Amino acid sequence: EVAPGTGGQVFLNLGPLRINDADQVAFFATFEPVGVGTSGIFIGFPGGSTQKVAAVGDVAPGTGGGTFRDFALIGFNNLGQVAFVSNINGGTSPRAAFIGTPSLVSSVVAVGDPAPGTVGTFASLPGPGGFFLNGAGDLAFRTNVANDPSVGNGIWIGSASSPPQKLVVNSDPTGTPLGGNFDGGITLRGFNTAGHVLFQSNPSGATSPHALFLKDLTNPAQVVFAAGQSAPGGTTETFDRTQFAFLNELGGVAFLTSLQGGPARFGWFQGSGASAPVKVALEGDATPVGGTFGIAGELFAAAGQFTNTGRLAFFADVLGPNAIGTFLWTPGSGIASVVNTDDTLPPGANPVIRTFMPGASDDALAFFAFKTGGRAAWFTKPLGGAGGITRIFGEGDA
């Protein structure tokens, strides 16, 4: 299809996308005929026309006449606003973040802009993971500061219509019972429509070397959990470091943390700045499908999905049955299995072999593969003659 606003170029590849509650879709796309940096950000919806927000070569507002060089999609809200970050050709800034619609694109922050709450300037802007767009059209971002010897980095909140405001910088006092200053390791984890920002830090001079915090622009920070605090539902475990964390619209927080001082090395928990954490699942706990949770094996997945009603979906290995599953925790009801690799495929499903890795002798082929259902095994099949596939051994065998 022709990409609108590109002089007749057609869509070549469709990249990362976001969807809002009105079924509008914001997406990144490249075009052909292929040229250098032929890409853009668009918004469309079923049954309607697709509209361009910005494309490479368009003037980038707030950058002194620079033009867009590339795009990374940040988020898309129910107001129909899409947030993105772009490197800039020419102008007065090499990189900036924007909020746009098909009718208007506005700069939120650019490298070199004054950093409010400091005497310095914004020294860099992160990739998409360092930004969060909320439902009110505000953009929270974590970045570094130049030309202020007392400030290295922090978190700010801006929008298409108002300049950034400082939420917190590394030299600020935590203002919590932990004491000390926020110092290093400030990492942005979430931002909701009410303006609450979820972030972690490794405070200096505090009673804990690591904590997960909630804060907005007008109120002091609250501690969701702190390293060294007793982990609920365990034996002798204490909290250690944040692995993943999610913030919902009501200020609830679900988090995966490493643990110390006990048999469980990792656990999922839920809490908030106003209420103490409660256990969702600890590594080694019994699962509803048998065996025990193997959370350590799924740290890479970041599979948590956290609803406004406090329900959390997460991945875990199932040790014993040797499976991988998705589980749902509901406050007051506990954990239920959603699906796991020991489940029977639904009627009409066609099992297939995937991830094929072969080797061969003079008269037989041996290969390692996954079958639908998730388990890996070795198989063999004669070459050049009669005979089917024979399973040798695989995951879950004695």
SULKAQUI-V892553 format. One record per residue. N is the residue number from 1. RES is the residue in one letter. SS is DSSP state (hx for helix, st for strand, lp for the rest). OMEGA is omega in whole degrees, -180 to 180 (999 if undefined). Layout:
n->N res->RES ss->SS omega->OMEGA
n->N res->RES ss->SS omega->OMEGA
This chain:
n->1 res->E ss->lp omega->179
n->2 res->V ss->st omega->177
n->3 res->A ss->lp omega->-175
n->4 res->P ss->lp omega->177
n->5 res->G ss->lp omega->-177
n->6 res->T ss->lp omega->180
n->7 res->G ss->lp omega->175
n->8 res->G ss->lp omega->176
n->9 res->Q ss->lp omega->-179
n->10 res->V ss->st omega->180
n->11 res->F ss->st omega->178
n->12 res->L ss->st omega->178
n->13 res->N ss->st omega->177
n->14 res->L ss->st omega->-171
n->15 res->G ss->st omega->-179
n->16 res->P ss->st omega->-179
n->17 res->L ss->st omega->174
n->18 res->R ss->st omega->178
n->19 res->I ss->st omega->176
n->20 res->N ss->lp omega->-174
n->21 res->D ss->lp omega->177
n->22 res->A ss->lp omega->-178
n->23 res->D ss->lp omega->170
n->24 res->Q ss->st omega->-179
n->25 res->V ss->st omega->172
n->26 res->A ss->st omega->-176
n->27 res->F ss->st omega->173
n->28 res->F ss->st omega->180
n->29 res->A ss->st omega->169
n->30 res->T ss->st omega->-174
n->31 res->F ss->st omega->165
n->32 res->E ss->st omega->6
n->33 res->P ss->lp omega->-174
n->34 res->V ss->lp omega->174
n->35 res->G ss->lp omega->179
n->36 res->V ss->lp omega->175
n->37 res->G ss->lp omega->179
n->38 res->T ss->lp omega->-178
n->39 res->S ss->st omega->-180
n->40 res->G ss->st omega->177
n->41 res->I ss->st omega->-176
n->42 res->F ss->st omega->173
n->43 res->I ss->st omega->177
n->44 res->G ss->st omega->176
n->45 res->F ss->st omega->-177
n->46 res->P ss->lp omega->178
n->47 res->G ss->lp omega->-179
n->48 res->G ss->lp omega->-180
n->49 res->S ss->lp omega->175
n->50 res->T ss->lp omega->-178
n->51 res->Q ss->st omega->178
n->52 res->K ss->st omega->170
n->53 res->V ss->st omega->-179
n->54 res->A ss->st omega->178
n->55 res->A ss->st omega->177
n->56 res->V ss->lp omega->-179
n->57 res->G ss->lp omega->176
n->58 res->D ss->lp omega->177
n->59 res->V ss->st omega->180
n->60 res->A ss->lp omega->-177
n->61 res->P ss->lp omega->177
n->62 res->G ss->lp omega->-179
n->63 res->T ss->lp omega->176
n->64 res->G ss->lp omega->178
n->65 res->G ss->lp omega->176
n->66 res->G ss->lp omega->180
n->67 res->T ss->st omega->179
n->68 res->F ss->st omega->178
n->69 res->R ss->lp omega->180
n->70 res->D ss->lp omega->-176
n->71 res->F ss->lp omega->168
n->72 res->A ss->st omega->-176
n->73 res->L ss->st omega->-180
n->74 res->I ss->st omega->-176
n->75 res->G ss->st omega->-176
n->76 res->F ss->st omega->-175
n->77 res->N ss->lp omega->-177
n->78 res->N ss->lp omega->173
n->79 res->L ss->lp omega->-178
n->80 res->G ss->lp omega->179
n->81 res->Q ss->lp omega->177
n->82 res->V ss->st omega->178
n->83 res->A ss->st omega->179
n->84 res->F ss->st omega->177
n->85 res->V ss->st omega->-176
n->86 res->S ss->st omega->165
n->87 res->N ss->st omega->-170
n->88 res->I ss->st omega->171
n->89 res->N ss->st omega->179
n->90 res->G ss->lp omega->177
n->91 res->G ss->lp omega->-173
n->92 res->T ss->lp omega->-178
n->93 res->S ss->lp omega->-179
n->94 res->P ss->lp omega->-175
n->95 res->R ss->st omega->-178
n->96 res->A ss->st omega->176
n->97 res->A ss->st omega->-171
n->98 res->F ss->st omega->167
n->99 res->I ss->st omega->-175
n->100 res->G ss->st omega->169
n->101 res->T ss->lp omega->177
n->102 res->P ss->lp omega->-178
n->103 res->S ss->lp omega->-177
n->104 res->L ss->lp omega->173
n->105 res->V ss->st omega->-178
n->106 res->S ss->st omega->175
n->107 res->S ss->st omega->175
n->108 res->V ss->st omega->-180
n->109 res->V ss->st omega->178
n->110 res->A ss->st omega->174
n->111 res->V ss->lp omega->-177
n->112 res->G ss->lp omega->175
n->113 res->D ss->lp omega->173
n->114 res->P ss->st omega->179
n->115 res->A ss->lp omega->-177
n->116 res->P ss->lp omega->-178
n->117 res->G ss->lp omega->177
n->118 res->T ss->lp omega->173
n->119 res->V ss->lp omega->-176
n->120 res->G ss->lp omega->-179
n->121 res->T ss->st omega->176
n->122 res->F ss->st omega->-174
n->123 res->A ss->lp omega->-178
n->124 res->S ss->lp omega->172
n->125 res->L ss->lp omega->-175
n->126 res->P ss->lp omega->169
n->127 res->G ss->lp omega->-175
n->128 res->P ss->hx omega->-179
n->129 res->G ss->hx omega->179
n->130 res->G ss->hx omega->-180
n->131 res->F ss->st omega->168
n->132 res->F ss->st omega->174
n->133 res->L ss->st omega->180
n->134 res->N ss->lp omega->-175
n->135 res->G ss->lp omega->179
n->136 res->A ss->lp omega->-179
n->137 res->G ss->lp omega->177
n->138 res->D ss->st omega->-178
n->139 res->L ss->st omega->175
n->140 res->A ss->st omega->-180
n->141 res->F ss->st omega->177
n->142 res->R ss->st omega->-178
n->143 res->T ss->st omega->-180
n->144 res->N ss->st omega->-179
n->145 res->V ss->st omega->175
n->146 res->A ss->st omega->171
n->147 res->N ss->lp omega->171
n->148 res->D ss->lp omega->-175
n->149 res->P ss->lp omega->-177
n->150 res->S ss->lp omega->-176
n->151 res->V ss->lp omega->178
n->152 res->G ss->lp omega->-177
n->153 res->N ss->st omega->180
n->154 res->G ss->st omega->179
n->155 res->I ss->st omega->179
n->156 res->W ss->st omega->178
n->157 res->I ss->st omega->177
n->158 res->G ss->st omega->179
n->159 res->S ss->st omega->179
n->160 res->A ss->lp omega->-175
n->161 res->S ss->lp omega->-179
n->162 res->S ss->lp omega->-179
n->163 res->P ss->lp omega->-179
n->164 res->P ss->lp omega->172
n->165 res->Q ss->st omega->180
n->166 res->K ss->st omega->169
n->167 res->L ss->st omega->-178
n->168 res->V ss->st omega->170
n->169 res->V ss->st omega->-171
n->170 res->N ss->lp omega->-178
n->171 res->S ss->lp omega->-180
n->172 res->D ss->lp omega->169
n->173 res->P ss->st omega->-180
n->174 res->T ss->lp omega->-178
n->175 res->G ss->lp omega->-179
n->176 res->T ss->lp omega->177
n->177 res->P ss->lp omega->178
n->178 res->L ss->lp omega->-176
n->179 res->G ss->lp omega->177
n->180 res->G ss->lp omega->179
n->181 res->N ss->st omega->-177
n->182 res->F ss->st omega->173
n->183 res->D ss->st omega->-167
n->184 res->G ss->st omega->173
n->185 res->G ss->st omega->178
n->186 res->I ss->st omega->-179
n->187 res->T ss->st omega->180
n->188 res->L ss->st omega->-177
n->189 res->R ss->st omega->-179
n->190 res->G ss->st omega->-177
n->191 res->F ss->st omega->-178
n->192 res->N ss->lp omega->-174
n->193 res->T ss->lp omega->178
n->194 res->A ss->lp omega->178
n->195 res->G ss->lp omega->177
n->196 res->H ss->lp omega->179
n->197 res->V ss->st omega->177
n->198 res->L ss->st omega->180
n->199 res->F ss->st omega->176
n->200 res->Q ss->st omega->-180
n->201 res->S ss->st omega->174
n->202 res->N ss->st omega->-173
n->203 res->P ss->st omega->172
n->204 res->S ss->st omega->180
n->205 res->G ss->lp omega->-178
n->206 res->A ss->lp omega->179
n->207 res->T ss->lp omega->177
n->208 res->S ss->lp omega->-179
n->209 res->P ss->lp omega->-178
n->210 res->H ss->lp omega->177
n->211 res->A ss->st omega->174
n->212 res->L ss->st omega->-172
n->213 res->F ss->st omega->168
n->214 res->L ss->st omega->179
n->215 res->K ss->st omega->169
n->216 res->D ss->lp omega->-174
n->217 res->L ss->lp omega->-173
n->218 res->T ss->lp omega->-175
n->219 res->N ss->lp omega->178
n->220 res->P ss->lp omega->178
n->221 res->A ss->lp omega->172
n->222 res->Q ss->st omega->180
n->223 res->V ss->st omega->175
n->224 res->V ss->st omega->170
n->225 res->F ss->st omega->178
n->226 res->A ss->st omega->176
n->227 res->A ss->lp omega->-177
n->228 res->G ss->lp omega->178
n->229 res->Q ss->lp omega->179
n->230 res->S ss->st omega->-179
n->231 res->A ss->lp omega->-177
n->232 res->P ss->lp omega->176
n->233 res->G ss->lp omega->180
n->234 res->G ss->lp omega->176
n->235 res->T ss->lp omega->179
n->236 res->T ss->lp omega->-176
n->237 res->E ss->lp omega->170
n->238 res->T ss->st omega->178
n->239 res->F ss->st omega->178
n->240 res->D ss->st omega->-175
n->241 res->R ss->st omega->177
n->242 res->T ss->st omega->173
n->243 res->Q ss->st omega->174
n->244 res->F ss->st omega->178
n->245 res->A ss->st omega->-177
n->246 res->F ss->st omega->-179
n->247 res->L ss->st omega->176
n->248 res->N ss->lp omega->-174
n->249 res->E ss->lp omega->-180
n->250 res->L ss->lp omega->179
n->251 res->G ss->lp omega->176
n->252 res->G ss->lp omega->-178
n->253 res->V ss->st omega->169
n->254 res->A ss->st omega->-177
n->255 res->F ss->st omega->173
n->256 res->L ss->st omega->-177
n->257 res->T ss->st omega->169
n->258 res->S ss->st omega->-176
n->259 res->L ss->st omega->177
n->260 res->Q ss->st omega->169
n->261 res->G ss->lp omega->180
n->262 res->G ss->lp omega->-176
n->263 res->P ss->lp omega->-180
n->264 res->A ss->lp omega->-179
n->265 res->R ss->lp omega->-178
n->266 res->F ss->st omega->177
n->267 res->G ss->st omega->172
n->268 res->W ss->st omega->-180
n->269 res->F ss->st omega->173
n->270 res->Q ss->st omega->178
n->271 res->G ss->st omega->175
n->272 res->S ss->lp omega->176
n->273 res->G ss->lp omega->-176
n->274 res->A ss->lp omega->-179
n->275 res->S ss->lp omega->-178
n->276 res->A ss->lp omega->180
n->277 res->P ss->lp omega->172
n->278 res->V ss->st omega->-178
n->279 res->K ss->st omega->167
n->280 res->V ss->st omega->179
n->281 res->A ss->st omega->174
n->282 res->L ss->st omega->171
n->283 res->E ss->lp omega->-178
n->284 res->G ss->lp omega->175
n->285 res->D ss->lp omega->175
n->286 res->A ss->st omega->177
n->287 res->T ss->lp omega->179
n->288 res->P ss->lp omega->179
n->289 res->V ss->lp omega->-178
n->290 res->G ss->lp omega->-179
n->291 res->G ss->lp omega->-178
n->292 res->T ss->st omega->180
n->293 res->F ss->st omega->172
n->294 res->G ss->st omega->-173
n->295 res->I ss->hx omega->-177
n->296 res->A ss->hx omega->-178
n->297 res->G ss->hx omega->-177
n->298 res->E ss->hx omega->179
n->299 res->L ss->lp omega->-179
n->300 res->F ss->lp omega->-168
n->301 res->A ss->lp omega->-175
n->302 res->A ss->lp omega->-168
n->303 res->A ss->lp omega->-175
n->304 res->G ss->lp omega->170
n->305 res->Q ss->st omega->-169
n->306 res->F ss->st omega->-175
n->307 res->T ss->lp omega->178
n->308 res->N ss->lp omega->176
n->309 res->T ss->lp omega->176
n->310 res->G ss->lp omega->179
n->311 res->R ss->lp omega->-177
n->312 res->L ss->st omega->172
n->313 res->A ss->st omega->-177
n->314 res->F ss->st omega->174
n->315 res->F ss->st omega->170
n->316 res->A ss->st omega->166
n->317 res->D ss->st omega->175
n->318 res->V ss->st omega->-177
n->319 res->L ss->st omega->-174
n->320 res->G ss->lp omega->172
n->321 res->P ss->lp omega->179
n->322 res->N ss->lp omega->180
n->323 res->A ss->st omega->172
n->324 res->I ss->st omega->-177
n->325 res->G ss->st omega->170
n->326 res->T ss->st omega->-176
n->327 res->F ss->st omega->180
n->328 res->L ss->st omega->176
n->329 res->W ss->st omega->178
n->330 res->T ss->st omega->180
n->331 res->P ss->lp omega->179
n->332 res->G ss->lp omega->-178
n->333 res->S ss->lp omega->178
n->334 res->G ss->st omega->-171
n->335 res->I ss->st omega->175
n->336 res->A ss->st omega->176
n->337 res->S ss->st omega->173
n->338 res->V ss->st omega->176
n->339 res->V ss->st omega->174
n->340 res->N ss->st omega->-172
n->341 res->T ss->lp omega->170
n->342 res->D ss->lp omega->-179
n->343 res->D ss->lp omega->175
n->344 res->T ss->lp omega->178
n->345 res->L ss->lp omega->-179
n->346 res->P ss->lp omega->180
n->347 res->P ss->lp omega->179
n->348 res->G ss->lp omega->179
n->349 res->A ss->lp omega->-178
n->350 res->N ss->lp omega->-180
n->351 res->P ss->lp omega->179
n->352 res->V ss->lp omega->174
n->353 res->I ss->st omega->180
n->354 res->R ss->st omega->-180
n->355 res->T ss->st omega->-175
n->356 res->F ss->st omega->179
n->357 res->M ss->st omega->-170
n->358 res->P ss->st omega->166
n->359 res->G ss->st omega->-175
n->360 res->A ss->st omega->169
n->361 res->S ss->lp omega->-179
n->362 res->D ss->lp omega->-173
n->363 res->D ss->lp omega->-179
n->364 res->A ss->st omega->174
n->365 res->L ss->st omega->172
n->366 res->A ss->st omega->-179
n->367 res->F ss->st omega->178
n->368 res->F ss->st omega->-176
n->369 res->A ss->st omega->170
n->370 res->F ss->st omega->170
n->371 res->K ss->st omega->173
n->372 res->T ss->lp omega->-172
n->373 res->G ss->lp omega->166
n->374 res->G ss->lp omega->-174
n->375 res->R ss->lp omega->179
n->376 res->A ss->st omega->179
n->377 res->A ss->st omega->172
n->378 res->W ss->st omega->180
n->379 res->F ss->st omega->173
n->380 res->T ss->st omega->179
n->381 res->K ss->st omega->178
n->382 res->P ss->st omega->177
n->383 res->L ss->lp omega->170
n->384 res->G ss->lp omega->-180
n->385 res->G ss->lp omega->-180
n->386 res->A ss->lp omega->177
n->387 res->G ss->lp omega->-178
n->388 res->G ss->lp omega->-180
n->389 res->I ss->lp omega->178
n->390 res->T ss->st omega->177
n->391 res->R ss->st omega->180
n->392 res->I ss->st omega->176
n->393 res->F ss->st omega->-179
n->394 res->G ss->st omega->179
n->395 res->E ss->lp omega->178
n->396 res->G ss->lp omega->177
n->397 res->D ss->lp omega->174
n->398 res->A ss->lp omega->999
